[in-house]
Amino acid sequence: MTKWLTALAGVVLVLLLLLTMPVATSPGIVELLPQPGSTTPPGRVTIGATLVGGRPLQRVELQLNGRPVQPAVFVRDERTWVVRYQAELPAGLYTVRVTALDDRGHSRTHSWDFAASGLRQPPTLMLVEPGPESRFARGVVPIVVRVEAQGDIAEPLLLVDGQPVPVELTLLPPNGSEKLVREIEATIWLDSGEHRVEARVTDEYGASASGEWTFAVAASEAESNARYFRETGLTIRGPFKQYWESRNGGIVFGPPVSPELSQPDGITVQYFRYARMELHPDGSVTLGHLGLETLGAVQPPVSDPAQPGVRYFPETGHTLRGDFLAFWEQHGGLEIFGFPISEPQLESGYRVQYFERARFEQRLTTRNEPQPVELAPLGEQRWRREQQVAG
């Protein structure tokens, strides 16, 4: 019985050796390119593998999505081949299939998948500022070039009149495009006359592009239609600029704190530190009711006190007096601030009064010393809230 079992075990061992021999001697397929499950960057894709055989290798076959392709094969030694195939591939999913055959007819096949990002495309450049119809006055002028690229941009070069200038590179929020959108920004003092801007960029995949534009700078603000504010890095132009400059904008509006924003009703708005300008389809500019929006509603009316130095407004049932009345009359009155919609009241150490389009503030001191009347930054506050909601 023992001899019979020993003989049976020997037969089983021989059968196992015979069954496993082709596998053991089949070529190995390693160092796969691209790595399985990976996504290749845009541009030319390298596909391949390293083939290692127990016997000298005789033939290799490479298929891409089921179609045979002709790879380059490099012999490292008689039992090691390096297989490479390069191609520009459209974006999509791909399956690679490699088959290796040695001189004894033993073969090994291996398949894997990867994703391609697509063809390499050069970046596109556009001069945003100065715009095609923008004309700044001599002085500090903003230069903004927008770049759309498939990858990161390293060390962009910006030249003004042939001279390189320091720049900042800003990544813009996604806009639905598969490309990354950035802005190359610089500010430079320029005299009046014609000027030339040139931008050169290269993305991380080696794709390069350049652009060149010319623009004019006016001799004075009166000849310009755009005005740049260095403190906020923003610009006003056209009707907003005319309105700002004709109404002592530095005091009653402050600098712009937002770009121009198109609304669904056809109105274009721009926020300033103390106000919101609204450009209507007929070309007229008005001011938004930021004071009313902040307060929420007109406060209950009061009776006309019929006192000297006190002005009563029956339209809203509220009064103006003292420093607030003087500021209101000196800086634009009804057109700029609108009617008072509250009486003076105390808020966080200030004496304040609300108007349809603004809020006056006067700091309180322990010595009762007169303090100047200031405007609350309602435009800036409202713009920040809108950004938070949008974010």
Beta strands, then each sheet from edge to edge (+ up, - down):
strand 1: 28-33
strand 2: 39-40
strand 3: 44-52
strand 4: 57-64
strand 5: 67-69
strand 6: 72-77
strand 7: 80-88
strand 8: 92-102
strand 9: 107-116
strand 10: 124-129
strand 11: 139-149
strand 12: 157-160
strand 13: 163-164
strand 14: 168-171
strand 15: 180-190
strand 16: 193-202
strand 17: 208-217
strand 18: 226-229
strand 19: 234-237
strand 20: 261-262
strand 21: 268-271
strand 22: 276-279
strand 23: 285-287
strand 24: 310-313
strand 25: 318-321
strand 26: 345-347
strand 27: 350-354
strand 28: 359-363
strand 29: 374-375
sheet 1: 1+ 3- 7+ 6-
sheet 2: 2+ 9+ 8- 4+ 5-
sheet 3: 10+ 11- 15+ 14-
sheet 4: 13+ 12- 16+ 17-
sheet 5: 18+ 19-
sheet 6: 20+ 21- 22+ 23-
sheet 7: 24+ 25-
sheet 8: 26+ 27- 28+ 29-
end
